[in-house]
Amino acid sequence: MLADLDLAAMQQARAELPSPAQRKCVRLVASDITGGVSASLNRLIEHQPWQTLVSQGARTVFDAAARCLEECPIPDPPQIEGVGTGEFGVVISSLVLSQLFSYPLLDILDHVQRIAPNYLGEQERHARYQQAAQEIRVRIISAHLHLLRQLVDTGGIVVVLSDVRGFIFDVHGTAHDAEHRRTLPLVPRTLPDLVRANFAVIEEAHWEWLTDLPEKGKLGRGYEVAGYMLSSLG
């Protein structure tokens, strides 16, 4: 079974399986696997008196944005219609974790950009907003791990693959590559602790995923990825 918001991508993945028998075995479920976080956040955004807030300055705007994040309900665990508890022997979360919270956070910053483009960037200096953004990341990650734990059968295996940091670079193929990088954290540093609070770690690995090599006038881009093979506690 493949579960994702992107139905077309899942259809393509199924179509690429070499065997018709394999393709027939794959069930597709199009679902917001956060349980509707973006929709809930957008409702909170719509109810703010933004015109009044903008006139009161950047601090007031980002206080309101932080309040939306703080009040946003996070289903824990989210429910996926048609998917039963303890139904699977293997459950894989593959490179979706950072997307689950990135899109809601982008939604709220996109809204600020529309109503007050001069304020965009001010969030970096607003402690309450930064705290609220970090807390919603952790809440969404925790809920996703609880979902994985709920889906797996007794004695089953959970695999979590997640980008943890992004980086850009202008040197590749030498022993000094890391000196020519700028990195950006993508998930909270508490991810390993959250994983261990929910599962027993069978195996852990870290590697780099290079998506673009540097070219003349263009920086290379890549991600640091963490992978966990897990079993249920107790």
N, C-alpha and C positions, 0 to 999 in steps of 0.2 A: 504494500500500500504506500502511495506517495501522498503526502499532505502538504499543501502550500497555498499561498494566495494566488500564485502565478499559474493558472491552468494551462496556458500555452506552453510554458517551459516543461511542465510535467508531461504533457502530451508528446512533446518532442523527445523527452527522455525515454518514454515508453516506446516510441517509434524506432529508437536507435537500438533497442534490444535485437540481437541477431535472430532469435527463434520466434516464430509465430506463437508457439505454445507458451513461451515466456511472456510475450506481450499480452496474451489473453489472461494471464494470471495476475496482472498488475491492476489494482484498483486505485482510481484517482479520487482524491477528496479535496475540493477547493474550499479553503477555509482560512479565516484570519486566526492564526493559532495563538495570538495574544488574547483572544476572547473579546476583541472589540475595543482595545485601548485607544486607538486613533479616533474612533467614532465618539467615545466618551470624552476624550480631550477636546475634540472639536466642539462638542456641545458646551463645554465649560468656556471655551474661548468665545463662542458666539454670545454668551450672556454677560460679557464684560463691557462696561461703558467706555470703549476705547477712545472715543473722541475727547471725552473729559480727561481720561488718564494721560493722553498724549500732551495735552495742554499743561499738565502738572510736572512734566519732565521724565527723563529716562528712568530714574529710580522708581517712580510710581508705576511706570509701564512694566518694568521687570519684576516689581513686587507682585503685580497682578498676574504676570506670566508664571511666576513661581507658585502663586496660590493655585493656579489651574493645575500645575503638575502635582502639587501636594494633595489636592482634593480628587485627583483622577482615580477612579476605582480600577483596581487590577484584579481580574478574576484569578483566584489562586486555589487550585489549578484551573486554567481555562478549559472549557468543554469543547470538544470537537464532535459535532453531530454525526451519528452513525459509527462512532469509534468506541468500542467497549473497554472497560477497565480490565487490566491484566490480560489483554487479548494477544500479546505478541511475545515471541521468544527473543527477538532482537529489535531494539528501537534505536534509530540513528538520527541525531540532530546534526545536520551537515551544513556548516557555514551560514546559519540563519540567526544565531544568537544576537550578534551586534545589530542586525537589521530590525529586530523586534522592538528595540527602543530607539534606534536612530531615526526612523520615520516619524514617530510622534514628536520627537524633539525638533526635527527639521520643520514639521508642520507649524509649531509655535513660533519658530524663528522666521519662517516665511511670512507668517501673519504680521509679525513686528515689522518686517521689511516693507510690507505693503502699506501699513498705516503710518510708519515713522522711519523711513529709510535711514535717516541720520542717526538713529539710535542703534542700528545694527552694529555689533561689536562691543557695545556697552555691557552686554551680559557677562563678558570676561571679568569685569570689575565689580560685579554685583554678587556679593557673597550668598545672599539668600537664594538667588536663582541658581547659582552653581551647586549649592547644597541640594536644592529640590531636584535638579537634573540628575545628580548622582544617586539620589535616593530612588527615583523612578527607574533608573537603570537597574539598581539592585533588586527592586521589587519585581520587575519584569523577568530578570534572570531567575530569581528564586521561584517564581510561578512556573516558568518554563521547565526548570529542573523537577519541580513537583509533578508537572504533567508527564514528563518522561518516566518518572518513578511510578506513576499511576498506570501507565500504559503497559509496562513490562510485566510478564508473567513471573511467577515464583521460579527462581533459578535462572531467569533470563539475563540478557546482557544489554546494557545501554552504552552507546558510543556517542560521545560529544566531540565535535570538531568545531573550533571557533577561531576566527581571526582575533588576536588580542592586541596587536599594535600594527599600525600602518607606517610605512616609511617611504621617503623619496631619496634618491641617491644619484650621484653623477660619476661614480667610479665603479667598475665591475670587473672581477677576475683577478684581483690582487689580494694580498694578505691584509690590506689596509681598507677594505671596503667599508667597515663599520665606522671608520673615522670620517667618512664622507656622506653620512646619513643624517637626516632629520626625521625623528620619529614622532608619532602621534598615538597616544593610548586610545584604544577603541572600547575596551571593556574595563570595568573597575578591577583594581588589584585584588579585590576580595574573591574573584572568580574561583581560584583553587580552594579557598576555604568553603565557599558555597557548595562546590562539587563534593568535597569530603564530608560536609554536613549531611548530605543526602545519599551518598553511595560509598561503597568500598572500592578503592581504586585498584584495578587489576594491572593496568599498564598505563603509562603516561609518556607522551612524546611531544617534542617541539621541533618545528622546522620552518623554513622560509618558503613563501610562495611569491615568485617574481612574476608580475603581470606585464611589466613593460621594462625593457632594457634601455639604458640611457643612449640617446642619439645626439647628434650635433644640435645644440639649442633646445634640447628636450631632456628633462630629468627622467630617470627610471623610477619605477614604482613597484612596491611589493608589500607583503604582509607577513608578520610573524604569526604562526598558527600553533595552537595547542590542541592536542588530541588526547582523549581519555577513553579507556575501555573500563566499564564500571559494572558492578553488581549491587543489588539492593542490600542495604544494611540489615543485619539480623536475619 
